Amino acid sequence: MKKILIVFTLLAISTSFACAAPQGPPANDELGKALKECMASASKDSSGHPNRTEVDQCMSEKGFIKPEGRPSSEPPQQ
């Protein structure tokens, strides 16, 4: 009986860890504020989304540079 109780307890604990939301990097208040400002100042496309190139340029001007390996907002040239 004790073995069954231990197995069910371990199963319940492991399930709760598996279902926990993954933790991302800590939030950076300055980055969030700059991003909101840049998104608000950028022109909008036909679907109402901010122009990504303008947002990237604004963020660069504020000192935030995209890390290498991130996809560019520019469409690929053919």
N, CA, C and O atoms as a Maestro MAE file, in Angstrom:
{
 s_m_m2io_version
 :::
 2.0.0
}

f_m_ct {
 s_m_title
 :::
 protein
 m_atom[312] {
  # First column is atom index #
  i_m_mmod_type
  r_m_x_coord
  r_m_y_coord
  r_m_z_coord
  i_m_residue_number
  s_m_chain_name
  s_m_pdb_residue_name
  s_m_pdb_atom_name
  i_m_atomic_number
  :::
  1 25 0.816 -1.198 0.000 1 A "MET " " N  " 7
  2 3 0.000 0.000 0.000 1 A "MET " " CA " 6
  3 2 0.861 1.263 0.000 1 A "MET " " C  " 6
  4 15 0.540 2.239 -0.678 1 A "MET " " O  " 8
  5 25 1.955 1.239 0.765 2 A "LYS " " N  " 7
  6 3 2.837 2.403 0.827 2 A "LYS " " CA " 6
  7 2 3.486 2.668 -0.534 2 A "LYS " " C  " 6
  8 15 3.680 3.818 -0.926 2 A "LYS " " O  " 8
  9 25 3.818 1.585 -1.247 3 A "LYS " " N  " 7
  10 3 4.449 1.748 -2.561 3 A "LYS " " CA " 6
  11 2 3.496 2.447 -3.530 3 A "LYS " " C  " 6
  12 15 3.911 3.315 -4.298 3 A "LYS " " O  " 8
  13 25 2.236 2.069 -3.493 4 A "ILE " " N  " 7
  14 3 1.249 2.681 -4.377 4 A "ILE " " CA " 6
  15 2 1.091 4.161 -4.038 4 A "ILE " " C  " 6
  16 15 1.011 5.003 -4.933 4 A "ILE " " O  " 8
  17 25 1.045 4.473 -2.755 5 A "LEU " " N  " 7
  18 3 0.929 5.862 -2.329 5 A "LEU " " CA " 6
  19 2 2.135 6.681 -2.789 5 A "LEU " " C  " 6
  20 15 1.985 7.815 -3.246 5 A "LEU " " O  " 8
  21 25 3.327 6.103 -2.666 6 A "ILE " " N  " 7
  22 3 4.543 6.795 -3.093 6 A "ILE " " CA " 6
  23 2 4.530 7.020 -4.604 6 A "ILE " " C  " 6
  24 15 4.887 8.101 -5.072 6 A "ILE " " O  " 8
  25 25 4.122 6.012 -5.366 7 A "VAL " " N  " 7
  26 3 4.075 6.134 -6.821 7 A "VAL " " CA " 6
  27 2 3.100 7.233 -7.234 7 A "VAL " " C  " 6
  28 15 3.429 8.063 -8.081 7 A "VAL " " O  " 8
  29 25 1.916 7.248 -6.651 8 A "PHE " " N  " 7
  30 3 0.930 8.277 -7.004 8 A "PHE " " CA " 6
  31 2 1.395 9.672 -6.580 8 A "PHE " " C  " 6
  32 15 1.134 10.647 -7.286 8 A "PHE " " O  " 8
  33 25 2.066 9.778 -5.462 9 A "THR " " N  " 7
  34 3 2.590 11.066 -5.015 9 A "THR " " CA " 6
  35 2 3.647 11.576 -5.981 9 A "THR " " C  " 6
  36 15 3.621 12.743 -6.374 9 A "THR " " O  " 8
  37 25 4.587 10.699 -6.370 10 A "LEU " " N  " 7
  38 3 5.619 11.094 -7.325 10 A "LEU " " CA " 6
  39 2 5.019 11.456 -8.685 10 A "LEU " " C  " 6
  40 15 5.485 12.385 -9.344 10 A "LEU " " O  " 8
  41 25 3.997 10.728 -9.097 11 A "LEU " " N  " 7
  42 3 3.333 11.026 -10.356 11 A "LEU " " CA " 6
  43 2 2.668 12.402 -10.310 11 A "LEU " " C  " 6
  44 15 2.755 13.173 -11.266 11 A "LEU " " O  " 8
  45 25 2.011 12.701 -9.206 12 A "ALA " " N  " 7
  46 3 1.352 14.003 -9.059 12 A "ALA " " CA " 6
  47 2 2.370 15.137 -9.058 12 A "ALA " " C  " 6
  48 15 2.139 16.177 -9.674 12 A "ALA " " O  " 8
  49 25 3.480 14.949 -8.381 13 A "ILE " " N  " 7
  50 3 4.521 15.982 -8.320 13 A "ILE " " CA " 6
  51 2 5.137 16.188 -9.700 13 A "ILE " " C  " 6
  52 15 5.315 17.327 -10.132 13 A "ILE " " O  " 8
  53 25 5.463 15.101 -10.394 14 A "SER " " N  " 7
  54 3 6.098 15.238 -11.707 14 A "SER " " CA " 6
  55 2 5.148 15.873 -12.719 14 A "SER " " C  " 6
  56 15 5.587 16.618 -13.595 14 A "SER " " O  " 8
  57 25 3.856 15.586 -12.607 15 A "THR " " N  " 7
  58 3 2.875 16.182 -13.505 15 A "THR " " CA " 6
  59 2 2.782 17.687 -13.275 15 A "THR " " C  " 6
  60 15 2.674 18.454 -14.233 15 A "THR " " O  " 8
  61 25 2.824 18.109 -12.035 16 A "SER " " N  " 7
  62 3 2.733 19.545 -11.754 16 A "SER " " CA " 6
  63 2 3.950 20.294 -12.282 16 A "SER " " C  " 6
  64 15 3.824 21.434 -12.729 16 A "SER " " O  " 8
  65 25 5.125 19.672 -12.239 17 A "PHE " " N  " 7
  66 3 6.320 20.310 -12.796 17 A "PHE " " CA " 6
  67 2 6.273 20.346 -14.312 17 A "PHE " " C  " 6
  68 15 6.726 21.315 -14.922 17 A "PHE " " O  " 8
  69 25 5.734 19.314 -14.926 18 A "ALA " " N  " 7
  70 3 5.662 19.251 -16.384 18 A "ALA " " CA " 6
  71 2 4.672 20.280 -16.933 18 A "ALA " " C  " 6
  72 15 4.850 20.768 -18.049 18 A "ALA " " O  " 8
  73 25 3.649 20.611 -16.177 19 A "CYS " " N  " 7
  74 3 2.622 21.544 -16.638 19 A "CYS " " CA " 6
  75 2 2.929 22.996 -16.292 19 A "CYS " " C  " 6
  76 15 2.203 23.894 -16.720 19 A "CYS " " O  " 8
  77 25 3.978 23.241 -15.534 20 A "ALA " " N  " 7
  78 3 4.312 24.611 -15.132 20 A "ALA " " CA " 6
  79 2 4.731 25.419 -16.356 20 A "ALA " " C  " 6
  80 15 5.376 24.895 -17.264 20 A "ALA " " O  " 8
  81 25 4.365 26.682 -16.372 21 A "ALA " " N  " 7
  82 3 4.718 27.572 -17.485 21 A "ALA " " CA " 6
  83 2 6.222 27.804 -17.487 21 A "ALA " " C  " 6
  84 15 6.811 28.008 -16.426 21 A "ALA " " O  " 8
  85 25 6.856 27.778 -18.655 22 A "PRO " " N  " 7
  86 3 8.294 28.024 -18.714 22 A "PRO " " CA " 6
  87 2 8.611 29.470 -18.339 22 A "PRO " " C  " 6
  88 15 7.849 30.384 -18.651 22 A "PRO " " O  " 8
  89 25 9.719 29.660 -17.683 23 A "GLN " " N  " 7
  90 3 10.140 30.987 -17.266 23 A "GLN " " CA " 6
  91 2 11.017 31.593 -18.348 23 A "GLN " " C  " 6
  92 15 11.989 30.967 -18.771 23 A "GLN " " O  " 8
  93 25 10.698 32.787 -18.800 24 A "GLY " " N  " 7
  94 3 11.490 33.479 -19.804 24 A "GLY " " CA " 6
  95 2 12.539 34.341 -19.131 24 A "GLY " " C  " 6
  96 15 12.687 34.316 -17.910 24 A "GLY " " O  " 8
  97 25 13.265 35.103 -19.930 25 A "PRO " " N  " 7
  98 3 14.256 36.001 -19.346 25 A "PRO " " CA " 6
  99 2 13.575 37.090 -18.532 25 A "PRO " " C  " 6
  100 15 12.419 37.426 -18.792 25 A "PRO " " O  " 8
  101 25 14.267 37.635 -17.564 26 A "PRO " " N  " 7
  102 3 13.648 38.684 -16.743 26 A "PRO " " CA " 6
  103 2 13.261 39.893 -17.595 26 A "PRO " " C  " 6
  104 15 13.949 40.250 -18.551 26 A "PRO " " O  " 8
  105 25 12.161 40.502 -17.227 27 A "ALA " " N  " 7
  106 3 11.658 41.657 -17.983 27 A "ALA " " CA " 6
  107 2 12.582 42.856 -17.764 27 A "ALA " " C  " 6
  108 15 13.091 43.075 -16.665 27 A "ALA " " O  " 8
  109 25 12.780 43.604 -18.809 28 A "ASN " " N  " 7
  110 3 13.605 44.801 -18.746 28 A "ASN " " CA " 6
  111 2 12.674 45.989 -18.954 28 A "ASN " " C  " 6
  112 15 12.143 46.180 -20.048 28 A "ASN " " O  " 8
  113 25 12.477 46.787 -17.906 29 A "ASP " " N  " 7
  114 3 11.549 47.913 -17.974 29 A "ASP " " CA " 6
  115 2 11.934 48.930 -19.044 29 A "ASP " " C  " 6
  116 15 11.068 49.459 -19.739 29 A "ASP " " O  " 8
  117 25 13.234 49.205 -19.177 30 A "GLU " " N  " 7
  118 3 13.676 50.174 -20.175 30 A "GLU " " CA " 6
  119 2 13.377 49.665 -21.584 30 A "GLU " " C  " 6
  120 15 12.933 50.425 -22.445 30 A "GLU " " O  " 8
  121 25 13.622 48.387 -21.810 31 A "LEU " " N  " 7
  122 3 13.362 47.795 -23.118 31 A "LEU " " CA " 6
  123 2 11.872 47.857 -23.443 31 A "LEU " " C  " 6
  124 15 11.493 48.228 -24.554 31 A "LEU " " O  " 8
  125 25 11.035 47.499 -22.488 32 A "GLY " " N  " 7
  126 3 9.590 47.526 -22.697 32 A "GLY " " CA " 6
  127 2 9.073 48.922 -22.986 32 A "GLY " " C  " 6
  128 15 8.225 49.115 -23.857 32 A "GLY " " O  " 8
  129 25 9.588 49.892 -22.249 33 A "LYS " " N  " 7
  130 3 9.165 51.276 -22.448 33 A "LYS " " CA " 6
  131 2 9.579 51.773 -23.829 33 A "LYS " " C  " 6
  132 15 8.792 52.411 -24.528 33 A "LYS " " O  " 8
  133 25 10.823 51.476 -24.220 34 A "ALA " " N  " 7
  134 3 11.312 51.903 -25.533 34 A "ALA " " CA " 6
  135 2 10.516 51.229 -26.646 34 A "ALA " " C  " 6
  136 15 10.188 51.867 -27.646 34 A "ALA " " O  " 8
  137 25 10.203 49.952 -26.481 35 A "LEU " " N  " 7
  138 3 9.452 49.239 -27.504 35 A "LEU " " CA " 6
  139 2 8.051 49.825 -27.667 35 A "LEU " " C  " 6
  140 15 7.576 49.991 -28.790 35 A "LEU " " O  " 8
  141 25 7.395 50.135 -26.565 36 A "LYS " " N  " 7
  142 3 6.058 50.742 -26.642 36 A "LYS " " CA " 6
  143 2 6.112 52.094 -27.347 36 A "LYS " " C  " 6
  144 15 5.256 52.401 -28.178 36 A "LYS " " O  " 8
  145 25 7.125 52.906 -27.013 37 A "GLU " " N  " 7
  146 3 7.259 54.217 -27.647 37 A "GLU " " CA " 6
  147 2 7.498 54.075 -29.149 37 A "GLU " " C  " 6
  148 15 6.904 54.794 -29.953 37 A "GLU " " O  " 8
  149 25 8.373 53.141 -29.517 38 A "CYS " " N  " 7
  150 3 8.692 52.952 -30.938 38 A "CYS " " CA " 6
  151 2 7.491 52.399 -31.706 38 A "CYS " " C  " 6
  152 15 7.245 52.803 -32.843 38 A "CYS " " O  " 8
  153 25 6.757 51.493 -31.105 39 A "MET " " N  " 7
  154 3 5.590 50.929 -31.779 39 A "MET " " CA " 6
  155 2 4.500 51.992 -31.950 39 A "MET " " C  " 6
  156 15 3.780 51.990 -32.949 39 A "MET " " O  " 8
  157 25 4.382 52.893 -30.980 40 A "ALA " " N  " 7
  158 3 3.374 53.945 -31.073 40 A "ALA " " CA " 6
  159 2 3.742 54.985 -32.134 40 A "ALA " " C  " 6
  160 15 2.861 55.553 -32.779 40 A "ALA " " O  " 8
  161 25 5.034 55.231 -32.314 41 A "SER " " N  " 7
  162 3 5.458 56.265 -33.254 41 A "SER " " CA " 6
  163 2 5.593 55.751 -34.688 41 A "SER " " C  " 6
  164 15 5.634 56.555 -35.620 41 A "SER " " O  " 8
  165 25 5.661 54.448 -34.885 42 A "ALA " " N  " 7
  166 3 5.833 53.889 -36.230 42 A "ALA " " CA " 6
  167 2 4.526 53.952 -37.011 42 A "ALA " " C  " 6
  168 15 3.436 53.889 -36.442 42 A "ALA " " O  " 8
  169 25 4.662 54.077 -38.325 43 A "SER " " N  " 7
  170 3 3.458 54.057 -39.161 43 A "SER " " CA " 6
  171 2 2.875 52.642 -39.161 43 A "SER " " C  " 6
  172 15 3.574 51.667 -38.886 43 A "SER " " O  " 8
  173 25 1.599 52.554 -39.471 44 A "LYS " " N  " 7
  174 3 0.902 51.261 -39.447 44 A "LYS " " CA " 6
  175 2 0.730 50.734 -40.867 44 A "LYS " " C  " 6
  176 15 0.572 51.508 -41.812 44 A "LYS " " O  " 8
  177 25 0.761 49.391 -41.010 45 A "ASP " " N  " 7
  178 3 0.513 48.798 -42.319 45 A "ASP " " CA " 6
  179 2 -0.991 48.631 -42.531 45 A "ASP " " C  " 6
  180 15 -1.785 49.084 -41.707 45 A "ASP " " O  " 8
  181 25 -1.386 47.992 -43.620 46 A "SER " " N  " 7
  182 3 -2.812 47.878 -43.962 46 A "SER " " CA " 6
  183 2 -3.615 47.084 -42.937 46 A "SER " " C  " 6
  184 15 -4.831 47.247 -42.839 46 A "SER " " O  " 8
  185 25 -2.933 46.217 -42.167 47 A "SER " " N  " 7
  186 3 -3.660 45.452 -41.146 47 A "SER " " CA " 6
  187 2 -3.563 46.096 -39.763 47 A "SER " " C  " 6
  188 15 -4.037 45.526 -38.780 47 A "SER " " O  " 8
  189 25 -2.953 47.275 -39.682 48 A "GLY " " N  " 7
  190 3 -2.891 48.002 -38.417 48 A "GLY " " CA " 6
  191 2 -1.676 47.697 -37.558 48 A "GLY " " C  " 6
  192 15 -1.581 48.180 -36.429 48 A "GLY " " O  " 8
  193 25 -0.748 46.907 -38.071 49 A "HIS " " N  " 7
  194 3 0.466 46.581 -37.316 49 A "HIS " " CA " 6
  195 2 1.544 47.626 -37.584 49 A "HIS " " C  " 6
  196 15 1.608 48.172 -38.685 49 A "HIS " " O  " 8
  197 25 2.395 47.916 -36.591 50 A "PRO " " N  " 7
  198 3 3.473 48.888 -36.789 50 A "PRO " " CA " 6
  199 2 4.471 48.390 -37.838 50 A "PRO " " C  " 6
  200 15 4.712 47.189 -37.954 50 A "PRO " " O  " 8
  201 25 5.040 49.312 -38.588 51 A "ASN " " N  " 7
  202 3 6.058 48.993 -39.579 51 A "ASN " " CA " 6
  203 2 7.299 48.495 -38.841 51 A "ASN " " C  " 6
  204 15 7.900 49.234 -38.061 51 A "ASN " " O  " 8
  205 25 7.680 47.242 -39.088 52 A "ARG " " N  " 7
  206 3 8.780 46.626 -38.338 52 A "ARG " " CA " 6
  207 2 10.116 47.306 -38.606 52 A "ARG " " C  " 6
  208 15 10.946 47.420 -37.704 52 A "ARG " " O  " 8
  209 25 10.327 47.753 -39.823 53 A "THR " " N  " 7
  210 3 11.588 48.423 -40.146 53 A "THR " " CA " 6
  211 2 11.717 49.714 -39.345 53 A "THR " " C  " 6
  212 15 12.789 50.014 -38.820 53 A "THR " " O  " 8
  213 25 10.634 50.477 -39.250 54 A "GLU " " N  " 7
  214 3 10.652 51.719 -38.474 54 A "GLU " " CA " 6
  215 2 10.843 51.434 -36.986 54 A "GLU " " C  " 6
  216 15 11.557 52.167 -36.302 54 A "GLU " " O  " 8
  217 25 10.207 50.374 -36.483 55 A "VAL " " N  " 7
  218 3 10.365 50.013 -35.072 55 A "VAL " " CA " 6
  219 2 11.812 49.617 -34.804 55 A "VAL " " C  " 6
  220 15 12.390 50.040 -33.802 55 A "VAL " " O  " 8
  221 25 12.412 48.806 -35.689 56 A "ASP " " N  " 7
  222 3 13.809 48.396 -35.524 56 A "ASP " " CA " 6
  223 2 14.746 49.597 -35.535 56 A "ASP " " C  " 6
  224 15 15.679 49.671 -34.736 56 A "ASP " " O  " 8
  225 25 14.491 50.544 -36.450 57 A "GLN " " N  " 7
  226 3 15.330 51.734 -36.541 57 A "GLN " " CA " 6
  227 2 15.203 52.572 -35.271 57 A "GLN " " C  " 6
  228 15 16.203 53.054 -34.739 57 A "GLN " " O  " 8
  229 25 13.980 52.745 -34.790 58 A "CYS " " N  " 7
  230 3 13.744 53.511 -33.564 58 A "CYS " " CA " 6
  231 2 14.445 52.855 -32.374 58 A "CYS " " C  " 6
  232 15 15.064 53.535 -31.555 58 A "CYS " " O  " 8
  233 25 14.342 51.530 -32.289 59 A "MET " " N  " 7
  234 3 14.982 50.821 -31.178 59 A "MET " " CA " 6
  235 2 16.498 50.969 -31.254 59 A "MET " " C  " 6
  236 15 17.158 51.117 -30.225 59 A "MET " " O  " 8
  237 25 17.056 50.929 -32.465 60 A "SER " " N  " 7
  238 3 18.499 51.123 -32.636 60 A "SER " " CA " 6
  239 2 18.910 52.512 -32.177 60 A "SER " " C  " 6
  240 15 19.941 52.680 -31.527 60 A "SER " " O  " 8
  241 25 18.098 53.511 -32.520 61 A "GLU " " N  " 7
  242 3 18.394 54.881 -32.108 61 A "GLU " " CA " 6
  243 2 18.347 55.031 -30.588 61 A "GLU " " C  " 6
  244 15 19.039 55.879 -30.023 61 A "GLU " " O  " 8
  245 25 17.536 54.214 -29.930 62 A "LYS " " N  " 7
  246 3 17.436 54.269 -28.472 62 A "LYS " " CA " 6
  247 2 18.509 53.406 -27.799 62 A "LYS " " C  " 6
  248 15 18.588 53.352 -26.572 62 A "LYS " " O  " 8
  249 25 19.338 52.728 -28.617 63 A "GLY " " N  " 7
  250 3 20.450 51.949 -28.071 63 A "GLY " " CA " 6
  251 2 20.171 50.469 -27.910 63 A "GLY " " C  " 6
  252 15 20.976 49.764 -27.301 63 A "GLY " " O  " 8
  253 25 19.070 49.977 -28.430 64 A "PHE " " N  " 7
  254 3 18.742 48.562 -28.343 64 A "PHE " " CA " 6
  255 2 18.956 47.931 -29.719 64 A "PHE " " C  " 6
  256 15 18.251 48.252 -30.676 64 A "PHE " " O  " 8
  257 25 19.929 47.039 -29.804 65 A "ILE " " N  " 7
  258 3 20.277 46.396 -31.060 65 A "ILE " " CA " 6
  259 2 19.831 44.937 -30.996 65 A "ILE " " C  " 6
  260 15 20.010 44.270 -29.977 65 A "ILE " " O  " 8
  261 25 19.240 44.439 -32.110 66 A "LYS " " N  " 7
  262 3 18.836 43.030 -32.161 66 A "LYS " " CA " 6
  263 2 20.075 42.150 -32.081 66 A "LYS " " C  " 6
  264 15 21.081 42.440 -32.729 66 A "LYS " " O  " 8
  265 25 20.018 41.077 -31.294 67 A "PRO " " N  " 7
  266 3 21.148 40.148 -31.247 67 A "PRO " " CA " 6
  267 2 21.315 39.436 -32.586 67 A "PRO " " C  " 6
  268 15 20.355 39.295 -33.343 67 A "PRO " " O  " 8
  269 25 22.526 38.992 -32.875 68 A "GLU " " N  " 7
  270 3 22.786 38.241 -34.105 68 A "GLU " " CA " 6
  271 2 21.963 36.964 -34.080 68 A "GLU " " C  " 6
  272 15 21.712 36.387 -33.022 68 A "GLU " " O  " 8
  273 25 21.553 36.538 -35.255 69 A "GLY " " N  " 7
  274 3 20.777 35.311 -35.348 69 A "GLY " " CA " 6
  275 2 19.288 35.542 -35.322 69 A "GLY " " C  " 6
  276 15 18.522 34.620 -35.607 69 A "GLY " " O  " 8
  277 25 18.848 36.745 -34.990 70 A "ARG " " N  " 7
  278 3 17.425 37.055 -35.008 70 A "ARG " " CA " 6
  279 2 17.016 37.347 -36.439 70 A "ARG " " C  " 6
  280 15 17.801 37.913 -37.199 70 A "ARG " " O  " 8
  281 25 15.808 36.975 -36.819 71 A "PRO " " N  " 7
  282 3 15.365 37.270 -38.183 71 A "PRO " " CA " 6
  283 2 15.259 38.771 -38.413 71 A "PRO " " C  " 6
  284 15 14.833 39.519 -37.533 71 A "PRO " " O  " 8
  285 25 15.640 39.185 -39.574 72 A "SER " " N  " 7
  286 3 15.586 40.592 -39.938 72 A "SER " " CA " 6
  287 2 14.160 40.958 -40.306 72 A "SER " " C  " 6
  288 15 13.388 40.113 -40.760 72 A "SER " " O  " 8
  289 25 13.818 42.214 -40.110 73 A "SER " " N  " 7
  290 3 12.485 42.674 -40.485 73 A "SER " " CA " 6
  291 2 12.406 42.955 -41.976 73 A "SER " " C  " 6
  292 15 11.319 43.146 -42.520 73 A "SER " " O  " 8
  293 25 13.563 42.979 -42.638 74 A "GLU " " N  " 7
  294 3 13.590 43.245 -44.069 74 A "GLU " " CA " 6
  295 2 13.274 41.962 -44.830 74 A "GLU " " C  " 6
  296 15 13.758 40.896 -44.448 74 A "GLU " " O  " 8
  297 25 12.479 42.030 -45.890 75 A "PRO " " N  " 7
  298 3 12.198 40.829 -46.672 75 A "PRO " " CA " 6
  299 2 13.465 40.366 -47.392 75 A "PRO " " C  " 6
  300 15 14.303 41.198 -47.740 75 A "PRO " " O  " 8
  301 25 13.626 39.060 -47.625 76 A "PRO " " N  " 7
  302 3 14.824 38.573 -48.306 76 A "PRO " " CA " 6
  303 2 14.888 39.085 -49.743 76 A "PRO " " C  " 6
  304 15 13.874 39.145 -50.438 76 A "PRO " " O  " 8
  305 25 16.073 39.445 -50.168 77 A "GLN " " N  " 7
  306 3 16.246 39.941 -51.526 77 A "GLN " " CA " 6
  307 2 16.448 38.764 -52.462 77 A "GLN " " C  " 6
  308 15 17.143 37.804 -52.129 77 A "GLN " " O  " 8
  309 25 15.837 38.845 -53.634 78 A "GLN " " N  " 7
  310 3 15.933 37.728 -54.581 78 A "GLN " " CA " 6
  311 2 16.861 38.047 -55.709 78 A "GLN " " C  " 6
  312 15 17.060 37.219 -56.597 78 A "GLN " " O  " 8
  :::
 }
 m_bond[311] {
  # First column is bond index #
  i_m_from
  i_m_to
  i_m_order
  :::
  1 1 2 1
  2 2 3 1
  3 3 4 2
  4 3 5 1
  5 5 6 1
  6 6 7 1
  7 7 8 2
  8 7 9 1
  9 9 10 1
  10 10 11 1
  11 11 12 2
  12 11 13 1
  13 13 14 1
  14 14 15 1
  15 15 16 2
  16 15 17 1
  17 17 18 1
  18 18 19 1
  19 19 20 2
  20 19 21 1
  21 21 22 1
  22 22 23 1
  23 23 24 2
  24 23 25 1
  25 25 26 1
  26 26 27 1
  27 27 28 2
  28 27 29 1
  29 29 30 1
  30 30 31 1
  31 31 32 2
  32 31 33 1
  33 33 34 1
  34 34 35 1
  35 35 36 2
  36 35 37 1
  37 37 38 1
  38 38 39 1
  39 39 40 2
  40 39 41 1
  41 41 42 1
  42 42 43 1
  43 43 44 2
  44 43 45 1
  45 45 46 1
  46 46 47 1
  47 47 48 2
  48 47 49 1
  49 49 50 1
  50 50 51 1
  51 51 52 2
  52 51 53 1
  53 53 54 1
  54 54 55 1
  55 55 56 2
  56 55 57 1
  57 57 58 1
  58 58 59 1
  59 59 60 2
  60 59 61 1
  61 61 62 1
  62 62 63 1
  63 63 64 2
  64 63 65 1
  65 65 66 1
  66 66 67 1
  67 67 68 2
  68 67 69 1
  69 69 70 1
  70 70 71 1
  71 71 72 2
  72 71 73 1
  73 73 74 1
  74 74 75 1
  75 75 76 2
  76 75 77 1
  77 77 78 1
  78 78 79 1
  79 79 80 2
  80 79 81 1
  81 81 82 1
  82 82 83 1
  83 83 84 2
  84 83 85 1
  85 85 86 1
  86 86 87 1
  87 87 88 2
  88 87 89 1
  89 89 90 1
  90 90 91 1
  91 91 92 2
  92 91 93 1
  93 93 94 1
  94 94 95 1
  95 95 96 2
  96 95 97 1
  97 97 98 1
  98 98 99 1
  99 99 100 2
  100 99 101 1
  101 101 102 1
  102 102 103 1
  103 103 104 2
  104 103 105 1
  105 105 106 1
  106 106 107 1
  107 107 108 2
  108 107 109 1
  109 109 110 1
  110 110 111 1
  111 111 112 2
  112 111 113 1
  113 113 114 1
  114 114 115 1
  115 115 116 2
  116 115 117 1
  117 117 118 1
  118 118 119 1
  119 119 120 2
  120 119 121 1
  121 121 122 1
  122 122 123 1
  123 123 124 2
  124 123 125 1
  125 125 126 1
  126 126 127 1
  127 127 128 2
  128 127 129 1
  129 129 130 1
  130 130 131 1
  131 131 132 2
  132 131 133 1
  133 133 134 1
  134 134 135 1
  135 135 136 2
  136 135 137 1
  137 137 138 1
  138 138 139 1
  139 139 140 2
  140 139 141 1
  141 141 142 1
  142 142 143 1
  143 143 144 2
  144 143 145 1
  145 145 146 1
  146 146 147 1
  147 147 148 2
  148 147 149 1
  149 149 150 1
  150 150 151 1
  151 151 152 2
  152 151 153 1
  153 153 154 1
  154 154 155 1
  155 155 156 2
  156 155 157 1
  157 157 158 1
  158 158 159 1
  159 159 160 2
  160 159 161 1
  161 161 162 1
  162 162 163 1
  163 163 164 2
  164 163 165 1
  165 165 166 1
  166 166 167 1
  167 167 168 2
  168 167 169 1
  169 169 170 1
  170 170 171 1
  171 171 172 2
  172 171 173 1
  173 173 174 1
  174 174 175 1
  175 175 176 2
  176 175 177 1
  177 177 178 1
  178 178 179 1
  179 179 180 2
  180 179 181 1
  181 181 182 1
  182 182 183 1
  183 183 184 2
  184 183 185 1
  185 185 186 1
  186 186 187 1
  187 187 188 2
  188 187 189 1
  189 189 190 1
  190 190 191 1
  191 191 192 2
  192 191 193 1
  193 193 194 1
  194 194 195 1
  195 195 196 2
  196 195 197 1
  197 197 198 1
  198 198 199 1
  199 199 200 2
  200 199 201 1
  201 201 202 1
  202 202 203 1
  203 203 204 2
  204 203 205 1
  205 205 206 1
  206 206 207 1
  207 207 208 2
  208 207 209 1
  209 209 210 1
  210 210 211 1
  211 211 212 2
  212 211 213 1
  213 213 214 1
  214 214 215 1
  215 215 216 2
  216 215 217 1
  217 217 218 1
  218 218 219 1
  219 219 220 2
  220 219 221 1
  221 221 222 1
  222 222 223 1
  223 223 224 2
  224 223 225 1
  225 225 226 1
  226 226 227 1
  227 227 228 2
  228 227 229 1
  229 229 230 1
  230 230 231 1
  231 231 232 2
  232 231 233 1
  233 233 234 1
  234 234 235 1
  235 235 236 2
  236 235 237 1
  237 237 238 1
  238 238 239 1
  239 239 240 2
  240 239 241 1
  241 241 242 1
  242 242 243 1
  243 243 244 2
  244 243 245 1
  245 245 246 1
  246 246 247 1
  247 247 248 2
  248 247 249 1
  249 249 250 1
  250 250 251 1
  251 251 252 2
  252 251 253 1
  253 253 254 1
  254 254 255 1
  255 255 256 2
  256 255 257 1
  257 257 258 1
  258 258 259 1
  259 259 260 2
  260 259 261 1
  261 261 262 1
  262 262 263 1
  263 263 264 2
  264 263 265 1
  265 265 266 1
  266 266 267 1
  267 267 268 2
  268 267 269 1
  269 269 270 1
  270 270 271 1
  271 271 272 2
  272 271 273 1
  273 273 274 1
  274 274 275 1
  275 275 276 2
  276 275 277 1
  277 277 278 1
  278 278 279 1
  279 279 280 2
  280 279 281 1
  281 281 282 1
  282 282 283 1
  283 283 284 2
  284 283 285 1
  285 285 286 1
  286 286 287 1
  287 287 288 2
  288 287 289 1
  289 289 290 1
  290 290 291 1
  291 291 292 2
  292 291 293 1
  293 293 294 1
  294 294 295 1
  295 295 296 2
  296 295 297 1
  297 297 298 1
  298 298 299 1
  299 299 300 2
  300 299 301 1
  301 301 302 1
  302 302 303 1
  303 303 304 2
  304 303 305 1
  305 305 306 1
  306 306 307 1
  307 307 308 2
  308 307 309 1
  309 309 310 1
  310 310 311 1
  311 311 312 2
  :::
 }
}
